[in-house]
Amino acid sequence: MEKEKIKDKIVDILINGVHVKKSKVLLKENLKFIDDLEMDSLSILDLIERVEKEFNIEVKDEEIEKLSDLNSVVDYLYNKKRDP
């Protein structure tokens, strides 16, 4: 799957699943979940759960803290989908 398609799905999850305002999501290229979107830890966990379900993967607890912005999630998913 292309990175742009992954990013589009994550943005959709942010807007429709986690209920982040669309105007905030479209604000910058690489959104930081806490700094730019003012998400708390529960919102981030909700996002991760929705991402796991959407992409049919499991994110290990120790990997979650590395996923602090949109690009890190996109890169993580892109690499995860490419791994056998």
matplotlib code that plots the C-alpha trace (Angstrom):
import matplotlib.pyplot as plt

x = [0.0, 1.3, 2.2, -0.3, -3.2, -2.1, -1.9, -5.4, -6.8, -5.1, -6.5, -10.0, -9.6, -8.5, -11.5, -14.2, -13.0, -11.1, -13.2, -10.3, -11.5, -10.9, -9.5, -6.7, -5.9, -5.4, -3.3, 0.2, 2.0, 3.3, 1.0, 2.2, -0.7, -0.1, 1.4, -0.7, -3.9, -4.0, -4.7, -4.3, -3.0, -6.5, -7.1, -3.8, -4.6, -8.0, -6.3, -3.9, -6.7, -8.6, -5.4, -4.8, -8.4, -8.3, -4.9, -5.3, -2.1, -1.0, 1.1, 3.3, 3.2, 6.8, 6.2, 3.3, 5.5, 7.4, 4.2, 3.9, 3.0, 1.3, 4.4, 5.7, 2.4, 2.4, 6.0, 5.4, 2.4, 4.1, 7.1, 4.8, 2.8, 6.0, 7.5, 6.6]
y = [0.0, 3.5, 5.9, 8.5, 6.0, 5.0, 8.7, 9.3, 6.4, 7.7, 11.2, 9.6, 7.8, 11.0, 12.9, 10.3, 7.9, 10.0, 13.1, 15.5, 18.7, 18.5, 22.1, 21.0, 17.8, 19.8, 22.4, 21.0, 18.3, 16.3, 16.6, 15.9, 14.3, 16.0, 19.4, 20.1, 18.1, 18.4, 14.7, 13.1, 9.6, 8.1, 9.6, 8.3, 4.8, 5.1, 6.0, 3.1, 0.7, 1.9, 1.7, -1.9, -2.8, -0.9, -2.4, -5.7, -5.5, -5.4, -2.5, -3.6, -1.5, -0.5, 0.7, 3.0, 5.7, 6.0, 6.9, 10.5, 12.1, 11.4, 10.6, 8.1, 6.2, 6.2, 5.0, 2.4, 1.0, 1.2, -0.8, -3.2, -4.1, -4.7, -7.1, -10.7]
z = [0.0, -0.9, 1.9, 0.6, 0.9, 4.4, 5.3, 3.9, 6.0, 9.2, 8.6, 8.1, 11.4, 13.1, 11.8, 11.9, 14.6, 17.1, 16.3, 15.8, 14.0, 10.3, 10.2, 12.7, 10.7, 7.5, 9.3, 8.6, 6.8, 9.8, 12.7, 16.2, 18.1, 21.4, 20.3, 17.2, 17.8, 21.6, 21.9, 25.3, 26.0, 25.9, 22.4, 21.2, 22.4, 20.7, 17.5, 17.8, 18.5, 15.4, 13.3, 14.4, 13.4, 10.1, 9.0, 10.7, 12.7, 16.3, 17.7, 20.6, 23.7, 23.4, 19.9, 20.8, 22.3, 19.0, 17.2, 18.2, 14.9, 11.6, 9.6, 12.2, 12.1, 8.3, 8.1, 10.7, 8.8, 5.5, 6.9, 8.8, 5.6, 3.7, 6.2, 5.6]

ax = plt.figure().add_subplot(projection="3d")
ax.plot(x, y, z, "-o")
ax.set_aspect("equal")
plt.show()
